[in-house]
Amino acid sequence: MYAGVALSVIATSLFSALYYYATLLQPLSGEEIFGLRMLLTLPFITLLMILSKEWPRVSQTVQRIRDKPVLIAPLVCSSALLGAQQWLFMWAPLNGSALQVSLGYFLLPLSMLMVGRLLYRERLTTLQRAAALAAAAGVAHAVFRAGGLSWEAMLVCLGFPAYFVLRKHLATDHLGGLWFDMLLTLPVATWLILRHPNTIESFSHRVALYPLIVVLGIVSAIAFMCYIVASRRLPLSLFGLLGYVEPVLMVGVALVIGEHIAVDEWLTYIPVWCAVALLIVDGIQHFAAAKRIN
């Protein structure tokens, strides 16, 4: 479980860094960045899977599709759910919606927790329940203050749980499933790039975009792989609660790129930060208990 926790924290930290990284890729639009990210991430995921001897997962999925071609339809749905999230992730910080998406990521762990409890009967420790209550208080204030939820926040907090539930149902909750999710996004990614005729011109005017885009693909591949492996090693409810590392970091990114936290918004962020602190204490207690047993 400790490896799963570590991989989850690494993944969320890398994703948060990419949230800011998008601002370094201007004048590319969010759609162009999303398209290029998908096109470049797949080759690096392929390489990492070969090096880590995970490639047979892809072969197994191919065989399943041959045996049952109808599997293609839900795989396309899985890919669409992931693709929509990644498009929003690249689009939001360039279009003044960084805090709205951050709110969605504040809601996401709670929705994941609910799915884990209702569908998979997962149990929480006392500190994990306390963290969930603290986070719920902060999120409730955020929703009340906003007068509801934006479409960006709704897409995040409902889309990701649907994605993970579908993957579990299809038995594609492994790196081979991720590879197919990425593969099936390529037609849309290519179309989004081609519909922007100035993409090539942007690179010619700013040569530094070439290495920046390559780094985007490498970091995305590592983050995705860590995220998927963590989701497989942890209960969905705990995996969801660990997701609070990401919105905390994303708020920091939103502040760095010029967005602001109003005075009454602190009633949202303080309870959530308390929830993260409780999860850290819970993790330390589990680690100490495991050392005593060993």
Residue, then its C-alpha position, 0 to 999 in steps of 0.5 A: m500500500y505504501a508504494g501505491v501512496a507514494l506513486s499517487v503523490i508523485a503522480t498528483s505532484l507531476f500533474s500539478a506541475l503540468y498545470y503550470y507548465a501549460t502557461l510556458l507553452q504560449p502562444l499555443s492554445g489549450e487545444e493545441i497543447f492537448g493535441l500535442r500532449m496526447l501525440l507525444t505521451l503515447p510513444f513515451i508510455t510505450l517505451l516505458m511499458i516495454l522497459s518495465k515489461e508491461w507490454p504483454r498487457v497491451s497484447q492481452t487487451v488486443q486478444r480480448i478485442r479479437d475475441k469480443p469486438v464489441l469491447i471496442a465501444p466501451l473502450v472508446c467511452s473510456s478513452a473519451l472520459l480520459g481525453a475530456q479531462q486532459w483537454l480541460f486540464m490544458w485548456a483551463p489555465l489558459n482561459g481563466s478557469a484554473l480555480q473552477v477546475s481546482l474546485g472540481y478537483f476539490l470535489l473529486p476525492l469526495s465523489m471517489l470516496m462515495v463511489g468506493r463506499l457505495l459500489y465497493r463497500e470500502r472502509l475508512t480509518t478514523l482519521q480518514r473519515a475525519a479528513a473526509l468530513a473536513a474536506a466536505a465542509g470546505v467543499a460545501h462552502a465553496v459550492f455555496r459561495a459559487g452558487g452552484l457548480s460550473w460545468e468545468a467543476m462538474l466534468v472533473c468531479l463526475g468524469f473521473p469516477a465514471y472513468f475508474v468505474l468503467r475501467k474496473h468493469l472492463a478489467t482494463d484498470h492496468l497500463g495496457g488499458l491506459w495505452f488503449d485509452m491514449l491510442l484512441t484519443l489520437p484521432v481527436a488530438t490530430w484533428l485539434i492540431l490540424r484545425h489550428p493552421n498556425t501551430i507550425e508557425s508558432f514553433s517557427h517563431r519560438v524554437a524553445l517550444y520544441p524541447l518544451i513539448v518533448v518534456l511535456g510528453i515525457v512528464s505526462a507519460i510518467a505521471f499517467m503511469c504512476y497514477i494508473v498503478a496507484s489506482r490499482r494498488l489502493p482502495l478507490s476511497l483512499f486513492g480518492l482522498l489522496g487526490y487532495v494533494e493535487p488541488v492544493l498544489m493547483v491552487g498554488v499554480a492558479l495564484v502563480i499565474g495571476e488568479h486570486i483567492a478572495v477573503d471568504e474563500w479561505l473557509t474553503y481551503i483551510p478545511v481542505w488543508c486540514a484534511v490533507a494534514l490528517l491524511i499525512v498523520d494517518g499515513i505516518q501512523h500506518f507506517a509506524a505500526a508496520k515498522r513495529i510489526n516487522 
